[in-house]
Amino acid sequence: MFLWQHYIIKKEVMTTEVKAEELKSKLSNRLYTDSLYYDVKLTEKFSKMLGLQLFSKLNSPVSPEEFLVLDVTYSNPDICQRDLAKLLVKDRANTGRLLESLEKKAFIKRVVDVKNNRLVKRIVLTEEGDKILHDVMDKVLPVFDKVLENFTEEEIRFTKDILKRMRDTYKDIVELQI
């Protein structure tokens, strides 16, 4: 083997080692706290804390989760428990507990119906539930609007689009047990 061939081989090995080290460095410097997933999770935690504090301050007759059930039920009249669970991304047992609590407060009622030749319980807002939903909504929306006032409508639409695309991707990967 000629000397120049040794030189080329040695240079290729060194270049490969440098690239491997660069890659290793990039991977080791990649932290979860630098990821989009972390930012989304952190934002979700702050949103949840804001909701809990706000509902507590308002002495709301419903929790943030119960409010969400009322809102989804209002938006999807006569929804059944299984479909509600899918929209809330909660298992049916947790959804059932939320519904039981709202039913005891007389904010919803469950009506037996037939769907695809099977008995299902449809969830219906009562007049009191509708009133509570709108009363609470009137009080919490200004606070949520305050959070978004530093963003343009275009930025809000863009962010919602990105988050929806992420959810759609997750739906293809995650096996939901609902």
BELRA-V83386 format. One record per run of one state. SS is the DSSP state (helix for helix, strand for strand, loop for the rest). FROM is the first residue (numbers start at 0). LEN is the number of residues. Records with the same first field share a line. If there is no record, write none. Layout:
BEGIN
SS->FROM-LEN ; FROM-LEN
END
This chain:
BEGIN
loop->0-2 ; 28-3 ; 34-1 ; 57-6 ; 75-3 ; 88-3 ; 104-3 ; 115-2 ; 125-1 ; 148-4 ; 173-5
helix->2-26 ; 31-3 ; 35-22 ; 63-12 ; 80-8 ; 91-13 ; 126-22 ; 152-21
strand->78-2 ; 107-8 ; 117-8
END
